[in-house]
Amino acid sequence: MQSDTTQAILKRIEKRLKRIEDLLICNFSGCYMEDEIQPEVQKYYNRVKKIDAALISKKFNVGYARAARIFDHLKLPNIDHS
């Protein structure tokens, strides 16, 4: 019988492995998985109406490359991301 702590750890590991698996599949098919902080960044943008990759990087303490990916997939008015 596993303790609650062990079960919680295993559940987190399974969740991360699933995310890694999804990312590997997406890398080969060209799809994009929404970043875990993307909804928070979207809410921030909706409130302040000004955003770029550098601001995302600084405000949300993430690397610039990750911030740029998030920025590229935000729902911003008058911007065509295709």
Secondary structure, DSSP 8 states (H G I E B T S, - for coil): ---HHHHHHHHHHHHHHHHHHHHHHHHHHT-----TTHHHHHHHHHHH----HHHHHHHTT--HHHHHHHHHTS--TT----
